Amino acid sequence: MEHGFHQVVFRMSRIDHIGIATNDISKASEFWLMIGLQQGEDHINLEQDVKIRMFHGNGKNGSKTHSKVELIEALSEKSTIARFIARRGEGIQQLAISVNDIEHMVTELTNNGVRMITPKPTIGVGGSKIAFVHPESTGGVLVELVERK
């Protein structure tokens, strides 16, 4: 395969969320609450060894906004989030994109030479399907693909 840009028909619907790694999810929540975001339920993902807390805004009609802020706290020092914070400090860890058909997207990306961290989607918050694209293929940004139910 030649190097360079390869166009993939990327059927994304929108930015789903921005993931922020933090040492203290309660302390990190204060800012997002202060600016008016609404806190969702906490989720524990044992596979990733993390606690996750989502925040959403409210649209003009009072409905939840689609794009969210996700705070991520390591449950142990073995977690990838703990290693991320040890190397880079707290801050933006990933950009998540909503897709309509994650299996098809992962196949298309892989066929076009994109390096995947998770070559097969796994289950994320709320039963969504997720897969991660390696930052090597995205200009240094960890991208999470998300297919919501």
N, C-alpha and C positions, 0 to 999 in steps of 0.2 A: 504494500500500500504506500502510495506517495505521501510525503508530509505536506502539511498545509491545511487550509480550510476545506472542509467537506460539509456541504449543506445537508442538514437533516430536517425533514419537515417536523418541527417541534410543536406538537399539539398541546401547548400549555394554555391554561385558562387564566392564570394570574399568579402573582406572588402569594404563596400560602402563609408563610411566616418567616421571621428572622429569629434564629436561635442564638441566645446569648449565654455563654458559660459563666457561672458564678460560684463562688465559694459558699455564699449564704443566700439562699433563695428568698428568705423572709426579708432580709435587709435590702436585697436588690428589688423586691416588689414595691417598696415604698415609693420610688420615683414614678413607676408606671401607674400606680394608683393616684398619685398626686396630680398627674397630668390628665386624669379622667378615664383611663382605661379600666375595664371591668375584669376582675379576676375570675378565671374559671377554676375547675376542680384540679387538684394535684393528681398526678399519675406517677406510678412507679413502673419503670421498665427494667425488669431484672436482667433481660438479655443484654441491655446496654449499661446496666448497673448505674442508673440515674433516676433522679426525681425530676419531674417536669411540671411546670406551672405555666398555663397559657393565659394571655390577656387579649382582649378584643376591644375595639371601639364600638360606638353606637352610631348607626347611620341616622340621617335626618328623620326617617320615619320610626326610629327607635329600634330597628332591627340590628342584630350583631353585624359588624363589618366582617368581610371574609379574611382580609389580611390580619395577621396576629403577631404578637411578640411572645416568644417562648423562652422562659428562663429554665436553665438546665443546671442541676447541681449533682455532683458525683456522690454516689453512695459509699464508695470506697476508693482507696488510692489506686486500685487496679483498673478503674473506669477510664475509658478513653477521654472523658471530660476532665478527669483529674490530671491526666498526662498533658492534655491540651493546655490547661491552666498553668501547669508547671513549666511548660515551654514558652508560652506566649502571654500568660496572664489572663485575667478575666476580660471578657469582651465578646464581640460577634464571632460565633463559631461556624455558622452555616446560613445559607440562604435557601429556603425551601420553595419549590415551584409546584403548583397544582398541575397535574396532568390527567387526561381522561382515561388512558389505557397504559398503565405503568409497565406491564409485561412487554407490550409492543414497543414502547419507548426505550426500554432497556435493551431490547434486541436490536433496534435501529441504531442506537448509540454505539453498542458493542461492535456491530457490523461496520461501523464507520471509524473504528479505531479508538473510541473513547474508553478510557480506563474506568471501570466500575469498582467500588469498594465492596458493594453487595451486588453480585451478579444475578441474584434472585431476590425479588422483593420479600421483605419481612413485615411483620405486623407492628404498627406504631400506635400512637395515642388514639383512643376512640375506635380502634379496629381498622384504622386506615392502613393501606399498603404503602410501604416506604422503601426506597433504595437510594444509596449514596453514590455520587460521582466523585472520583478522585480529583483533588485540586490540581494535579498535574495536567488534567485535560481541560481545565476551566479557567486558566490564568491565575491560579492560586486560591480559588474560592471553593470551599466544600459546598457542593450543591446536593440538596436532598430533594428527590422526586417524591411527590405525595399524591396518592389517589384516594380521595375520600369516598366513603360509602354513599 
